[in-house]
Amino acid sequence: MQLGYWIGEQLRKRKELLYNLGAISSYASMLTFFWHGVGMLLAKEHPKHTLVVYAGLTFFTIVVMAPYKWDKKWMRIKTSIGMFVFGVSLAIYLFCWIVYR
């Protein structure tokens, strides 16, 4: 029980650190997704439909949710980066889908 209390206290004290770690993780996952798309493009691979659908839905989600996050500067930056990365990734996947059948 003491461990649970201690963990709770640490989380309350370090909210900014946790947010920054989450943001770094989010950027890393976006870049990994983009890197995978570039790898598929260079290897001339045909993506699976689930990958194209995931990229499309993620891009759509970011665009639709953008107005609700637009009031804070860092959320505008993060949302803009997400729209760019997932938009380019979706374009790469769609290009590979069409060209490399």
C-alpha positions as CSV (number, residue, x, y, z in Angstrom):
1,M,0.0,0.0,0.0
2,Q,2.9,2.4,0.8
3,L,4.3,1.8,-2.7
4,G,1.0,2.8,-4.4
5,Y,1.0,6.0,-2.3
6,W,4.6,6.8,-3.1
7,I,4.0,6.3,-6.9
8,G,1.0,8.5,-6.7
9,E,3.0,11.3,-5.0
10,Q,5.8,11.0,-7.5
11,L,3.3,11.3,-10.4
12,R,1.7,14.4,-8.9
13,K,5.1,16.1,-8.3
14,R,6.5,15.3,-11.8
15,K,3.5,16.1,-14.1
16,E,5.6,18.2,-16.5
17,L,8.3,15.5,-16.8
18,L,5.7,12.8,-17.5
19,Y,4.0,15.1,-20.1
20,N,7.4,15.7,-21.8
21,L,8.2,11.9,-21.8
22,G,4.8,11.3,-23.4
23,A,5.4,14.0,-26.0
24,I,8.8,12.5,-26.9
25,S,7.2,9.1,-27.2
26,S,4.5,10.5,-29.4
27,Y,7.0,12.1,-31.7
28,A,9.1,9.0,-31.8
29,S,6.1,6.9,-32.9
30,M,5.3,9.4,-35.6
31,L,8.8,9.3,-36.9
32,T,8.9,5.5,-36.8
33,F,5.7,5.4,-38.8
34,F,7.2,7.9,-41.4
35,W,10.5,5.9,-41.5
36,H,8.5,2.7,-42.2
37,G,6.7,4.4,-45.1
38,V,10.0,5.7,-46.6
39,G,11.4,2.1,-46.2
40,M,8.5,0.7,-48.1
41,L,8.9,3.3,-50.8
42,L,12.6,2.6,-51.2
43,A,12.0,-1.2,-51.2
44,K,9.0,-0.8,-53.7
45,E,6.8,-2.8,-51.4
46,H,3.0,-2.9,-51.6
47,P,1.5,-2.0,-48.1
48,K,-1.2,-4.1,-46.5
49,H,-4.6,-2.5,-46.5
50,T,-4.7,-2.3,-42.7
51,L,-1.6,-0.1,-42.7
52,V,-3.2,2.3,-45.2
53,V,-6.4,2.4,-43.3
54,Y,-4.6,3.0,-40.0
55,A,-2.6,5.9,-41.5
56,G,-5.8,7.4,-43.0
57,L,-7.8,7.1,-39.8
58,T,-5.0,8.5,-37.7
59,F,-4.6,11.5,-40.1
60,F,-8.4,12.0,-40.1
61,T,-8.5,11.9,-36.3
62,I,-5.7,14.5,-35.9
63,V,-7.4,16.8,-38.4
64,V,-10.8,16.5,-36.9
65,M,-9.5,17.0,-33.3
66,A,-7.2,20.0,-34.2
67,P,-9.7,22.8,-33.5
68,Y,-10.2,21.5,-29.9
69,K,-6.4,21.7,-29.3
70,W,-5.7,24.9,-31.0
71,D,-5.9,27.2,-28.0
72,K,-2.5,26.2,-26.6
73,K,0.8,26.9,-28.4
74,W,2.4,23.5,-27.8
75,M,-0.7,21.7,-28.8
76,R,-0.8,23.6,-32.1
77,I,2.8,22.6,-32.7
78,K,2.2,19.0,-31.9
79,T,-1.0,18.8,-33.9
80,S,0.7,20.5,-36.9
81,I,3.6,18.0,-36.7
82,G,1.2,15.1,-36.5
83,M,-0.9,16.3,-39.5
84,F,2.3,16.8,-41.5
85,V,3.9,13.4,-40.6
86,F,0.7,11.3,-41.0
87,G,-0.3,13.2,-44.1
88,V,3.0,12.5,-45.8
89,S,3.0,8.9,-44.5
90,L,-0.5,8.4,-45.9
91,A,0.6,9.9,-49.2
92,I,3.6,7.5,-49.3
93,Y,1.4,4.5,-48.4
94,L,-1.2,5.4,-51.0
95,F,1.5,5.9,-53.7
96,C,3.0,2.5,-52.8
97,W,-0.5,0.9,-52.8
98,I,-1.3,2.2,-56.3
99,V,2.1,1.8,-58.0
100,Y,3.5,-1.4,-56.5
101,R,0.6,-3.8,-56.9
